[in-house]
Amino acid sequence: MNSNNNNNNDSSSEDDIQVYETLTKLPPANELLPRKLTIDIDVKSLYPLKSLPQFFKTYVPFLEESTQRNCAISETPINDDNRTLLDYYDENKQNLVYKRFDQLDLGKRTSNDRTYFATLIANFKRAQPRVYFRGEALFDQKLTSCTSDQIQFDSNFESGNLFCAFKKSENVYDLVIQNDINTRGNTQWFFFSVTGAKAGQTIQFNLLNHLKSGSLFNEGLQPAVYSIKDNQLNGTEWCRDGFNISYFKSPFMKEYPLSLKKKYYQLRFHYTFKHNDDKVYFAHSYPYTYTNLLEFLNTQLDDQERNQHLSRKVLCTTLGGNTCEVLTITQNTLQRRAYRKGVVFLARQHPGEPQGSYVMQGIIEFLTSNNPQAEYLRQNCIFKIFPMMNPDGVVNGNYRCGLEGSDLNRRWKKPNKYLHPSVYYAKKYVKGFSKERQIILVIDLHGHSRKQSSFVYGCAYSSQVKTIERVFALLMAKLNPFMDYPSCTFRIENSKDKTARIQLWRELKINWVYTYECSFYGQQKKHFQVKDYLNCGVSICNALSQIVKDTSKEFTNQANVPDIQQQILEELGKMPQTDDQDNGSDSSQSEAELSDDELVQLFQPKTYTTKQKNYLKQQEFNNKKKPQPVNPKSTLNSQKASILQESPSKNSDQKPPMSSQKPKNTLYRIQAPQRLRQIEQAKQPDPPLMVDKSVQTDDWMYRQWLIQMGKMKKQQEFLSVTPTRNIYKSSSQSVTRFIVKNSSTKNDRGRVDSISLVSSGLQNKLISSSQQRQMMRYSGSNFMS
């Protein structure tokens, strides 16, 4: 028996070995089953785009250069007249050397007065959006080339937005920036390339149509410059260069509206090329494209150590077909997961502010690293990150808006699901996250073009300095050398009521909700470099780690550690009172948006606002009121019909009025019931209702007479059965009512003084003696109060 058992055991073990071998020899599993970490780089634009070079392979710092250089190029005097960009083109069309598309007919005018010179319209009523220029489809228009020149411009790449260029004179070029898609303005960001210049050649660039009245270019800011040859020879990345820089009022008026006579502002700078046959890129700041974001996320997801703490999810698909991502960063364990706090970061609501993306990249790199502070944050927090809220605007070179033509950071109060999908789903996502756990911090990352350093906009219930809303801002300023706390403001402005900061602060009741602004320039007239923006993100995380340690003492047994928040509040109490005035904030951009009659032609009816729906109703009503074209045949038929209707009947001398027409005799009119006024004296009875017998032949009038008589009969029946205790209710429904009169000097409440009756003309016929006994008048002015 033992031998048999041993044989059975041996056979079972052999079977297990065979099963294991067969399993190991099976073909590999389906490649679609494992979770895909990386993201497909699929960038969708309204028009074909060229690829950009690989910027920032390594973050190489650059040396500051003095902007005080002498230039031999004479400045062209500018006349202060009332010309528009269209007038400028008519005068200088022979000098046109570049336009973004060969299909552009810049001299073409629309049928109405809304000829926006540098605006492209995107129509989304079809499945695929179509681009229009001045009333016609852009790519259906004829190709017309420009005058050839030694210097060649280009902006047909991601985030590029140069619309056209004119050669004003030798080595002097006038440039026009493209408006945001579906808007008539919002021109501040610029990004273009120049080729064909010789080594040592100095060129003057004049950007004619900037939006803002003030700029840091007058305080020392230089354009961002990237040279292909310099990068290949010396490894130089983006740097700041240019000289003889000035920013002033342009002679050209804005096209919205012309009656206001508002003018653009102009940027002028010079640049000396260093190499022959070089391609040089110029931008307002260091660009950060949608492709850069996807490549960066793929590097994080490919890293075996970092991807353990990072997961991605597609939040939604934008209007232009691009994907908006949401990232989650936390410790991949269940330990203390229920006690972890919530933190939310957002960036790039305004596509022309790339500083927010660099700060966001610094935050993601730090939180997924092996730094002890990062590990502590992952163990105690769950981070929800929206790295790029407006990818459509970034791809198509917009400065402030998305493809729908509106500022996404002014749509957080009631976002439209179809026009603003990223805002709609992000707000829904954050509100659901707040129900899951406590959110302690929300930061929206932006860039600022008028103020130096970095700072925050916060919310506060009062203007006092010592408030909890200011605690985290001061802590960040202490840990971040690039942040200036006196530049921070804590107030709620009506112009910013619909921003993410104010709406999330109000709806979620979170104290620390900030808009974090990084300057386009730098600090103390020294330019920020890319590493500085990355370090700003790291400083935010370091400040957060101290706050989290301070709020979780009960779990770490550190009750003897001083309260950091209390220390900050005491320090805030010693600071002087500030007025919290933001002199450099951006103004409202509503004047640059298209009108309602233009927007309703570009989007589906389900996207219309209440104002636009009311506009369409008013337009339909006006169209109905317009006189219709007269048809001679219809007029003859109508005249014959009217003659037949007015002809007398053969059997009777007078024909009763038709039911479809209103009677002209006043005896046929039935007076509408009117509410009796409170009077002291009884009204004179109205004359009895008179109904002519001939009315009975008219169906309509006869029905009205029956209805009126039925109402009178019901009223009489109601009054006859009304009990005394319900006299207060029945009095308001009958033709009679009480009159309160103070007939005595004494304050005698509720004394029955006398009985009076106020009734209509039907008093004698409809009111019985029993009803009169129910009608009582009470003296005392305060009886019914």
Residue pairs with C-beta under 8 A, 6 or more apart in sequence:
37 301
37 302
37 307
37 312
38 298
38 301
38 302
39 294
39 297
39 298
39 301
39 312
39 325
41 291
41 294
41 295
41 298
42 322
42 323
43 49
43 158
43 290
43 291
43 294
43 322
43 395
44 320
44 321
44 322
44 395
45 158
45 320
45 395
45 396
46 120
46 122
46 129
46 131
46 181
46 320
46 396
46 403
47 101
47 131
47 138
47 139
47 156
48 156
49 156
49 157
49 158
49 160
49 395
50 154
50 156
50 157
51 157
52 157
52 158
52 287
52 289
52 291
53 226
53 228
53 231
55 226
55 237
55 238
55 286
55 287
55 292
56 237
56 238
56 286
56 292
56 530
57 237
58 235
58 237
59 237
59 529
59 530
59 531
59 534
60 235
60 236
60 237
61 529
61 531
62 236
62 237
62 239
62 240
62 529
64 240
64 526
64 527
65 240
65 241
67 220
67 222
67 242
67 243
67 245
68 243
69 243
69 244
69 270
71 202
71 204
71 243
71 244
71 270
72 202
73 171
73 172
73 202
73 204
73 270
76 168
76 169
76 172
78 250
78 251
79 251
80 251
81 251
82 253
82 261
83 251
83 252
83 253
84 117
84 252
84 253
84 255
84 258
85 117
85 118
85 176
85 208
85 209
85 252
85 255
86 109
86 115
86 117
87 252
88 174
88 208
88 252
89 96
89 106
89 107
89 117
90 107
92 166
92 168
92 174
93 106
93 107
94 147
95 147
95 166
95 167
95 168
96 106
96 146
96 147
96 164
96 165
96 166
97 146
97 147
97 148
97 149
97 151
97 153
97 165
97 166
97 167
97 173
98 146
98 152
98 153
98 154
98 162
98 164
98 165
99 106
99 146
99 163
99 164
99 165
100 155
100 156
100 162
100 163
100 164
100 178
101 138
101 139
102 143
102 144
102 145
103 133
103 138
103 139
103 140
103 141
103 142
103 143
103 144
104 133
104 138
104 141
104 144
104 164
105 133
105 134
105 141
105 142
105 144
106 117
106 164
108 133
108 134
109 115
109 134
110 134
110 135
111 135
113 258
114 184
114 255
114 598
115 134
115 255
116 134
116 179
116 184
116 255
116 256
117 176
117 255
118 163
118 164
118 176
118 177
118 178
118 179
118 187
118 209
119 178
119 179
119 182
119 183
119 184
120 131
120 132
120 133
120 138
120 178
120 179
120 181
121 131
121 132
121 133
121 181
121 182
121 602
122 129
122 130
122 131
122 132
122 181
122 182
122 403
122 602
123 129
123 130
123 131
123 132
123 601
123 602
124 319
124 403
124 404
124 602
124 603
124 604
125 601
125 602
125 603
125 604
129 319
129 320
129 403
130 137
131 137
131 138
131 139
132 138
133 141
147 167
149 167
149 196
150 196
150 197
151 167
151 173
151 194
151 195
151 196
151 197
151 203
152 194
152 195
152 196
153 162
153 165
153 173
153 175
153 192
153 193
153 194
154 160
154 162
154 192
154 193
154 195
155 161
155 162
155 163
155 178
155 191
155 192
155 193
155 397
157 193
158 289
158 290
158 291
158 394
158 395
158 397
159 191
159 287
159 289
159 351
159 394
159 395
159 397
160 191
160 192
160 193
160 397
161 177
161 178
161 189
161 190
161 191
161 192
161 397
161 398
161 399
162 175
162 176
162 177
162 178
162 190
162 191
162 192
163 176
163 177
163 178
163 179
164 175
164 176
165 173
165 174
165 175
165 176
166 173
166 174
166 175
167 173
168 174
168 206
171 201
171 202
171 203
171 204
172 203
172 204
172 206
173 203
173 204
173 205
173 206
174 206
174 208
175 190
175 192
175 205
175 206
175 207
175 208
176 207
176 208
176 209
177 187
177 189
177 190
177 207
177 209
177 210
178 187
178 397
179 185
179 186
179 187
179 592
180 186
180 187
180 393
180 398
180 399
180 400
180 401
180 405
180 592
181 393
181 396
181 398
181 401
181 403
181 405
182 401
182 403
182 404
182 405
182 594
182 599
182 602
183 401
183 405
183 592
183 593
183 594
184 255
184 256
184 592
184 593
184 594
185 211
185 254
185 256
185 589
185 591
185 592
186 211
186 398
186 399
186 400
186 401
186 589
186 592
187 209
187 210
187 211
187 264
187 399
188 210
188 211
188 212
188 284
188 352
188 399
188 400
188 449
189 283
189 284
189 351
189 352
189 397
189 398
189 399
190 207
190 282
190 283
190 284
191 281
191 282
191 283
191 284
191 287
191 397
192 281
192 282
193 279
193 280
193 281
193 282
194 203
194 279
194 280
194 282
195 277
195 278
195 279
195 280
196 277
197 203
197 273
197 278
197 280
198 273
198 276
199 273
199 274
199 275
199 276
199 278
200 272
200 273
200 274
201 272
201 273
202 270
202 271
202 272
202 273
203 270
203 271
203 273
204 244
204 268
204 269
204 270
205 267
205 268
205 269
205 270
205 271
205 282
206 266
206 267
206 268
207 266
207 267
207 268
208 250
208 252
208 264
208 266
209 250
209 252
209 264
209 266
210 247
210 250
210 264
210 265
210 266
210 267
211 264
211 265
211 399
211 592
212 265
212 449
212 450
212 586
213 249
213 265
214 247
214 450
214 584
215 221
215 247
215 265
215 267
215 449
215 450
216 449
216 450
216 451
216 452
216 519
216 520
216 521
217 245
217 246
217 247
217 267
217 269
218 245
218 246
218 247
219 452
219 521
219 525
220 521
220 525
221 240
221 245
221 520
221 521
221 527
222 240
222 241
222 242
222 243
222 245
222 269
222 527
223 240
223 241
223 242
223 245
223 269
223 271
223 282
223 283
223 284
224 238
224 239
224 240
224 282
224 283
224 284
224 285
224 286
224 287
225 238
225 239
225 240
225 241
225 242
225 271
225 280
225 281
225 282
226 237
226 238
226 239
226 280
226 281
226 283
227 236
227 274
227 275
227 278
227 279
227 280
227 281
228 278
228 279
228 280
229 274
229 275
229 277
229 278
229 279
230 236
230 274
230 275
230 278
231 237
233 275
237 530
238 283
238 286
238 287
238 530
240 527
241 271
242 269
242 270
242 271
243 269
243 270
243 271
244 268
244 269
244 270
245 267
245 268
245 269
245 270
246 267
246 268
246 269
247 265
247 266
247 267
247 268
248 265
248 266
248 268
249 263
249 264
249 265
249 266
250 263
250 264
250 265
250 266
251 263
252 263
252 264
253 261
253 262
253 263
253 264
254 260
254 262
254 263
254 264
256 591
256 592
271 280
271 282
273 280
284 352
284 449
284 520
285 354
285 355
285 447
285 520
286 354
286 358
286 530
287 354
288 354
288 357
288 358
288 394
289 394
289 395
290 322
290 388
290 391
290 394
290 395
292 357
293 357
293 387
293 388
293 391
296 361
296 364
297 312
297 325
297 327
297 387
300 306
300 307
300 310
300 364
300 365
300 368
301 307
301 310
301 312
303 368
305 370
306 368
306 369
308 332
309 329
309 330
309 331
309 332
309 367
309 368
309 378
310 327
310 328
310 329
310 364
310 368
311 327
311 328
312 325
312 326
312 327
312 328
313 325
313 326
313 327
313 328
314 323
314 324
314 325
314 326
315 323
315 324
315 325
315 326
315 386
315 422
315 425
315 426
315 429
316 323
316 324
316 421
316 422
316 424
316 425
317 323
317 324
317 421
318 324
318 390
318 391
318 392
318 402
318 403
318 421
318 422
319 392
319 402
319 403
319 404
319 418
319 419
319 421
320 391
320 392
320 395
320 396
320 403
322 391
322 392
322 395
323 391
324 386
324 388
324 389
324 391
324 421
324 422
324 425
324 426
325 386
325 387
325 388
326 384
326 385
326 386
326 426
326 429
327 364
327 383
327 384
327 385
327 386
327 387
328 382
328 383
328 384
328 385
329 364
329 367
329 368
329 378
329 382
329 383
329 385
330 337
330 340
330 378
330 381
330 382
330 383
331 375
331 378
331 379
335 379
336 379
336 380
336 555
337 382
338 437
339 380
339 552
339 555
340 379
340 380
340 381
340 382
340 437
341 380
341 381
341 382
341 437
341 438
341 439
341 440
341 548
341 551
342 381
342 382
342 384
342 433
342 434
342 436
342 437
342 438
342 439
342 440
343 381
343 382
343 383
343 384
343 439
343 440
343 441
343 442
343 544
344 383
344 384
344 385
344 386
344 430
344 433
344 439
344 441
344 442
344 443
345 360
345 363
345 383
345 384
345 385
345 386
345 442
345 443
345 445
346 386
346 389
346 426
346 442
346 443
346 444
346 445
346 500
347 356
347 357
347 359
347 360
347 386
347 387
347 388
347 389
347 444
347 445
348 354
348 356
348 357
348 360
348 387
348 388
348 389
348 390
348 391
348 394
348 445
349 389
349 390
349 407
349 408
349 409
349 444
349 446
349 500
350 356
350 390
350 393
350 399
350 400
350 407
350 408
350 409
350 446
350 447
351 390
351 392
351 393
351 394
351 397
351 398
351 399
351 400
351 402
352 393
352 398
352 399
352 400
352 447
353 446
353 447
353 448
354 447
355 445
355 446
355 447
355 518
355 519
355 520
355 528
355 533
356 445
356 446
356 447
356 516
356 518
357 387
357 388
357 445
358 530
358 533
358 534
358 537
359 445
359 516
359 518
359 533
359 534
359 536
359 537
359 540
360 385
360 387
360 445
360 537
361 534
361 537
362 533
362 534
362 535
362 536
362 537
362 538
363 385
363 537
363 538
363 540
363 541
364 385
364 387
364 537
365 534
365 537
366 373
366 374
366 537
366 538
366 541
367 374
367 377
367 378
367 383
367 541
368 374
373 541
373 542
373 545
374 541
376 545
376 548
376 549
377 383
377 541
377 544
377 545
377 548
380 548
380 552
381 544
381 548
382 437
384 429
384 430
384 433
386 422
386 426
388 394
389 408
389 422
389 423
389 426
390 398
390 402
390 408
390 422
392 398
392 402
392 403
393 400
393 401
393 402
393 403
396 403
400 407
400 589
401 407
401 408
401 589
402 408
402 420
404 419
404 420
404 603
405 593
405 594
405 599
406 419
406 420
406 593
407 589
408 420
408 422
408 423
409 444
409 499
409 500
410 496
410 498
410 499
410 589
411 420
411 423
411 498
412 423
412 427
412 498
412 499
412 500
412 502
412 503
412 504
413 497
413 498
413 503
415 423
415 424
415 427
416 424
416 607
416 609
417 424
418 603
418 604
418 606
418 607
419 603
419 607
423 500
427 500
427 503
427 504
430 439
430 442
430 504
430 508
431 507
431 508
433 439
434 508
434 510
439 508
439 510
440 510
440 512
440 547
440 548
440 551
441 472
441 510
441 512
441 513
441 544
441 547
442 500
442 501
442 504
442 508
442 510
442 512
442 513
442 514
443 513
443 514
443 515
443 516
443 540
444 499
444 500
444 501
444 514
444 515
444 516
445 516
445 518
446 515
446 516
446 517
446 518
447 517
447 518
447 519
447 520
448 455
448 517
448 518
448 519
448 520
448 584
449 519
449 520
450 584
450 585
450 586
451 487
451 517
451 519
451 584
452 484
452 519
452 521
452 522
452 523
452 524
452 525
453 482
453 483
453 484
453 487
453 519
453 522
453 523
453 524
454 480
454 482
454 483
454 484
454 516
454 517
454 518
454 519
454 523
454 536
455 483
455 484
455 485
455 487
455 488
455 489
455 517
456 473
456 476
456 488
456 514
456 515
456 516
456 517
457 488
457 489
457 490
457 496
457 501
457 514
457 515
457 517
457 582
458 469
458 470
458 473
458 488
458 489
458 490
458 501
458 512
458 513
458 514
458 515
459 469
459 490
459 491
459 492
459 501
459 502
459 505
459 513
460 467
460 469
460 470
460 490
460 491
460 492
461 467
461 469
463 491
463 577
463 580
464 577
465 572
465 573
465 575
465 576
465 577
465 578
466 569
466 572
466 573
467 490
467 572
468 511
468 565
468 569
469 490
469 511
469 512
470 488
470 490
470 572
471 512
471 565
471 568
471 569
471 572
472 512
472 514
472 543
472 547
473 485
473 488
473 490
473 514
474 485
474 568
474 571
474 572
475 543
475 546
475 547
475 564
475 568
476 483
476 539
476 540
476 543
477 483
477 484
477 485
477 488
478 543
479 539
479 542
479 543
479 546
480 535
480 536
480 539
480 540
480 543
482 518
482 523
482 528
482 532
482 535
482 536
482 539
483 536
483 539
484 523
486 578
489 580
489 581
489 582
490 580
491 580
491 582
492 502
493 582
493 585
495 587
495 588
496 502
496 585
497 503
499 515
500 515
501 513
501 514
501 515
504 510
504 513
505 513
516 536
516 540
518 528
518 533
518 536
519 528
521 527
521 528
522 528
522 532
546 564
547 564
547 565
549 556
549 558
549 561
549 564
550 561
550 563
550 564
550 565
553 559
553 561
594 602
596 609
596 611
596 612
596 615
597 615
597 619
599 612
600 608
600 612
600 615
600 616
608 616
645 658
648 654
648 655
649 655
656 694
656 695
656 697
656 698
657 663
657 664
657 665
657 668
657 698
657 701
658 698
659 698
659 699
659 700
659 701
663 669
663 698
663 701
665 692
667 690
667 691
667 692
668 692
668 695
668 698
668 701
670 689
670 704
670 705
670 708
676 683
676 735
676 737
676 758
676 760
678 737
678 739
679 739
679 758
680 739
680 741
682 756
682 757
682 758
682 759
683 758
683 760
685 760
685 761
685 762
685 763
685 764
686 760
686 761
687 761
688 761
689 708
691 705
695 701
695 702
695 705
696 702
696 705
712 762
712 766
715 734
715 735
715 766
716 766
718 730
718 733
718 734
719 730
719 734
719 766
719 767
719 771
720 768
720 770
720 771
722 730
722 734
722 771
722 774
724 774
727 774
727 776
731 737
731 738
731 775
735 759
735 760
735 762
735 763
735 766
736 757
736 758
736 759
736 767
736 775
737 758
738 775
738 776
738 777
738 778
739 756
739 758
739 777
740 777
740 778
740 779
740 780
740 781
740 783
740 784
741 777
741 779
742 779
742 780
742 781
743 753
743 779
744 753
744 779
747 780
747 782
748 779
748 780
749 780
749 782
749 783
750 778
750 780
750 783
751 778
751 779
751 780
752 776
752 778
753 777
753 778
753 779
754 777
755 772
755 773
755 775
755 776
755 777
756 775
756 777
757 763
757 767
757 772
757 775
759 767
778 784
